[in-house]
């Protein structure tokens, strides 16, 4: 049986008080609508149609060709939104999942279980429900004596008896696709909001003698719809807990989960230890037995087994096995470290490749560089890679030594085993095995320090105001 999905993502989200389209607000590094699309597609939905309205271009740009799009020009309710997909899906046979784009915590496993109940019971509709102690604000699910769903009543339209019901509608459904679009033709806007409610379909099905099921999730987080910044922060917290829990079960040690921020689409090997204050962003792959943190910020990077990153920023870079980074290092995009490399405190790399065993221990900038094996780059070294117009490459051969406070003015090549003396500004290539000295010879002028002090003192006295 064909499975389809309609994602409702047309609302402007005025309560977010933001110029950013509501469903594009991120939860754990990913826009809410992307979480929802991935969930329905992981639940084996063959087609996904996203209903867009305000900010449609942002959604289409981000999701690209992974989904189909329909524009809802006017926001006249959830029923009206689903009706916009009629031209694309109205003639399809199968089951359609309808889910809101601002419910990022809905899980593929739950959608799958709901679909299974729906198909096995022959239902026309199945509602994803949850039981809340404080259900105010949510539509109530009213059950019949046989346990099937009798109707859903929006919060504003509840009688006192209905308002006391704790089971709520999460806004996620499964429908027989043809029955869905046929029933939508009968929905009216005769209610307190003057909108076309998708929930009215439940009553229409019941009047026709169709079965309506309810699947109650045990994870209350799946019911959260994000309408303001408070709910966004809560969704972030709940998803972060979920992500951290999965890594803990997979053999990762997270010392303080409440203060560790791991986004979606992160892979971490077993026996790795994550210390507090660390942020690991989407696209990152971390090997086994690594030490990450405290306060490491890693984005879209690959870190080899047994590597260490502490108090440092790593962005779109690669760190080889058993290499160490930090404290207080900054690896900018394009940085690649081999095995057993060392990047120390206050070192910045950018588009720099260091082969196995090379070290930049402190207070240096290495940008647009190719560094060989077992190279030592001393304190205060700068690869002078930019002339104000173009970037140029610095190449350093295997086993070379670059002393402290050296400027390597690119483009330049330092050969294998070459030695650059501390304090040099090197503007010409250094052949393999040579030593380069590029500094003025020191001259000591006897007693000259006192002359300088006397002149300075006299100048100060002459410039003082006279009484």
ABEGO torsion letter per residue (X at the ends): XBBBBBBBAABAGAAAGBABBAAABBBGGBBAAAAAAAAAAAAGBABBBBBBBBGAAAAAAAAEAABBBBBBABBAEAAAAAAAAAAAAAABBEBBBBBBAABAABBAAAAAAAAAAAAAAGBABBBBBBBBABABGBBBBBBBAAGBBABBBBAAABBAAAAABABBBAGBBBBBAAAAAAAAAABBABBAAGBBBAAAAAAAAAAAGBBBBBBBBABAAAABBBABAAAAAAAAAAAAAAAAAAAAAAGBBBABAAABBBBBGBBBBBGBBBBBGBBBBBGBBBBBGBBBOBGBBBBGBBBBBGBBBBGBBBBGBBBBBGBBBOBGBBBBBGBBBBBGBBBBBGBBBBGBBBBBGBBBABGBBBBGBBBBBGBBBBBGBBBBABAGABBBBBBBBBGBBBBBGBBBBOBBBBBBGBBBBBGBBBABBBBBGBBBBBBBBBBBBBGAAAAAAAAAAAAAAAABBBX
